């Protein structure tokens, strides 16, 4: 935070230095996944905003990623890598359990339309990109 005279650090530094992570907020937690230092990483960290501390997750991404998107839609957390359309999901309950135990239950959902942005829309993920707007139920369906 800039005070007008100096920068103040309100939170401690994260465990893994990273740029371009996937980011998602759930309640008082900010979740950073992947990102890159000089190469992409697969680690996940939670910032407990209320207690001002970082928690390193026992969960890893399905592969090292950076510049990817995360969204909470209904009971699932989705990860979408825009460059090649990789698309995964995990039940929110299992994802949050990774704060205290090891879980690895990413479900690969096959390729999605590439070069798009993932956004939350009710309980279903939506991709918006140059090829149109797509919504995912059991498969991607173009809606415009």
C-alpha positions as CSV (number, residue, x, y, z in Angstrom):
1,X,0.0,0.0,0.0
2,X,1.3,3.5,-0.9
3,X,0.9,5.9,2.0
4,X,1.8,8.9,0.0
5,X,5.3,8.8,1.5
6,X,6.3,5.1,1.4
7,X,5.2,1.6,0.5
8,X,3.9,-0.6,3.4
9,X,3.7,-4.3,3.1
10,X,0.4,-5.4,4.6
11,X,1.0,-9.2,4.0
12,X,4.0,-11.4,4.1
13,X,5.6,-12.6,0.9
14,X,4.3,-15.8,-0.7
15,X,6.2,-19.0,-0.4
16,X,6.9,-19.3,-4.2
17,X,7.8,-16.2,-6.2
18,X,5.7,-16.1,-9.3
19,X,4.3,-13.9,-12.1
20,X,1.1,-14.6,-14.1
21,X,-0.6,-17.0,-11.8
22,X,-4.2,-18.2,-11.9
23,X,-6.1,-16.3,-9.2
24,X,-9.4,-17.1,-7.5
25,X,-11.1,-15.7,-4.3
26,X,-13.2,-17.8,-2.1
27,X,-14.4,-16.1,1.1
28,X,-11.4,-14.8,3.0
29,X,-9.0,-16.8,0.9
30,X,-7.2,-15.6,-2.3
31,X,-5.8,-18.6,-4.2
32,X,-2.8,-18.4,-6.4
33,X,-2.0,-21.3,-8.7
34,X,0.9,-21.9,-10.9
35,X,2.6,-18.9,-12.5
36,X,6.2,-18.5,-13.5
37,X,9.6,-17.4,-12.1
38,X,11.9,-18.3,-15.0
39,X,9.7,-21.4,-15.7
40,X,6.1,-22.4,-15.0
41,X,5.3,-23.9,-11.6
42,X,2.6,-26.3,-10.4
43,X,2.3,-25.1,-6.8
44,X,-0.8,-23.6,-5.2
45,X,-0.9,-21.1,-2.3
46,X,-3.7,-19.6,-0.3
47,X,-3.6,-16.1,1.2
48,X,-5.7,-16.0,4.4
49,X,-6.6,-12.3,4.2
50,X,-8.2,-12.3,7.6
51,X,-5.1,-13.7,9.4
52,X,-2.6,-12.1,7.0
53,X,-0.7,-15.3,6.3
54,X,0.1,-17.6,3.3
55,X,-0.7,-21.3,3.5
56,X,1.1,-23.6,1.1
57,X,-1.4,-26.2,-0.3
58,X,-0.7,-29.9,-0.5
59,X,-2.4,-29.8,-3.9
60,X,-0.5,-29.3,-7.2
61,X,-1.8,-28.3,-10.6
62,X,-2.2,-31.1,-13.2
63,X,0.9,-29.6,-14.9
64,X,3.0,-26.5,-14.5
65,X,1.0,-23.5,-15.9
66,X,1.2,-19.8,-16.1
67,X,-1.2,-17.3,-17.7
68,X,-4.2,-19.6,-17.0
69,X,-7.7,-18.8,-15.7
70,X,-9.5,-20.1,-12.7
71,X,-13.2,-19.9,-11.9
72,X,-15.6,-21.2,-9.2
73,X,-18.8,-22.4,-10.9
74,X,-21.3,-24.2,-8.7
75,X,-19.5,-27.0,-6.8
76,X,-16.4,-27.1,-9.0
77,X,-13.2,-25.1,-9.4
78,X,-12.2,-24.9,-13.1
79,X,-8.8,-24.3,-14.6
80,X,-8.5,-23.3,-18.3
81,X,-5.2,-22.8,-20.1
82,X,-6.0,-20.5,-23.0
83,X,-3.0,-21.3,-25.2
84,X,-4.0,-24.9,-26.1
85,X,-7.4,-25.3,-24.5
86,X,-6.5,-27.6,-21.6
87,X,-9.5,-27.8,-19.2
88,X,-9.7,-29.4,-15.8
89,X,-12.0,-29.3,-12.8
90,X,-12.0,-30.3,-9.1
91,X,-14.8,-30.5,-6.6
92,X,-14.6,-27.4,-4.3
93,X,-14.8,-29.6,-1.2
94,X,-11.7,-31.6,-2.2
95,X,-9.9,-28.4,-3.3
96,X,-10.4,-26.8,0.1
97,X,-9.3,-30.0,1.9
98,X,-5.9,-29.5,0.3
99,X,-5.2,-27.0,3.0
100,X,-4.7,-29.8,5.5
101,X,-4.1,-33.0,3.5
102,X,-2.9,-34.2,0.2
103,X,-5.5,-34.6,-2.5
104,X,-5.1,-34.9,-6.2
105,X,-8.4,-35.2,-8.0
106,X,-8.2,-33.0,-11.0
107,X,-10.6,-34.2,-13.7
108,X,-9.4,-33.6,-17.2
109,X,-12.3,-32.5,-19.4
110,X,-10.6,-32.5,-22.7
111,X,-9.8,-29.6,-24.9
112,X,-11.8,-26.4,-24.9
113,X,-11.9,-23.7,-27.5
114,X,-8.5,-21.9,-27.4
115,X,-7.5,-18.2,-27.1
116,X,-10.5,-17.4,-24.9
117,X,-11.2,-16.1,-21.4
118,X,-12.8,-18.2,-18.7
119,X,-15.5,-16.6,-16.6
120,X,-18.0,-17.6,-14.0
121,X,-21.6,-17.7,-15.0
122,X,-24.0,-19.1,-12.5
123,X,-23.0,-22.7,-12.0
124,X,-21.5,-23.2,-15.4
125,X,-18.2,-22.1,-16.9
126,X,-18.2,-19.9,-19.9
127,X,-15.5,-19.2,-22.5
128,X,-15.5,-15.9,-24.4
129,X,-13.1,-15.6,-27.4
130,X,-12.6,-14.8,-31.0
131,X,-14.6,-18.0,-32.1
132,X,-17.6,-17.0,-30.0
133,X,-19.1,-17.7,-26.6
134,X,-19.2,-21.3,-25.3
135,X,-20.8,-22.8,-22.2
136,X,-19.8,-26.1,-20.6
137,X,-22.2,-28.7,-19.2
138,X,-21.0,-32.1,-20.3
139,X,-19.3,-30.7,-23.4
140,X,-18.7,-27.2,-24.9
141,X,-21.6,-25.7,-26.7
142,X,-21.4,-22.6,-28.7
143,X,-24.1,-20.1,-27.7
144,X,-23.1,-17.2,-30.0
